[in-house]
Amino acid sequence: MNSEPPAEANALWAQKSKLEQRYQIVLDRTTPHTTERWVFTGVALLIYFIRVFFAQGWYIVTYALGIYLLNLFLAFLQPKFDPSLEMDMQADAAEEGPSLPTRSDDEFRPFVRRLPEFKFWHSATRSIVIAFFCTLFRIFDIPVFWPILLLYFCILFTITMKRQIRHMIKYRYIPFNVGKKSYGNSGSKIFK
């Protein structure tokens, strides 16, 4: 018996592998260009909204896209290691009795995101492209009263962001680099 796959399957597998490599090369080249990547995503989202506005449809797809982007944004804002769980572990350790200190409250701890910026951008852009692709087919244009979806999304966004901001205030973390010092060549000629 011949246990080797057919030549067509090997050729298809090779083409798939080559396309994946090209896609990864493009992603690797776009990694350092943060501003340009987000401008591209913003333009893609604007084109998508214009398409939905003029076509007067695909509100369910738009609602699903909004929920998914909100979920990504929340994962982007949250720390990788939840401080509330760390507080619970410290409280449990305090109940067991005295122990050696393992962490100082003044110790510098950098903010590590649960969802890194590049993965956030990549997932958001991919979801916008998929949603735009869905607008090409009438099967995804389910009739719905869109103001209810918009109202529900606004309420969901408000409640979710309110809870996230309270969490940020309670555990004193800021997910953005506000007022960060720059150590690069800032145009000053102090050492010249």
Salt bridges, closest charged atoms under 4 A:
GLU20 OE2 - LYS16 NZ 2.77
ASP82 OD1 - HIS167 NE2 3.18
GLU86 OE1 - ARG103 NH1 3.29
GLU86 OE1 - ARG109 NH1 3.37
GLU107 OE1 - ARG103 NE 3.92
GLU117 OE1 - ARG37 NH2 3.05
ASP141 OD2 - ARG138 NH1 2.51
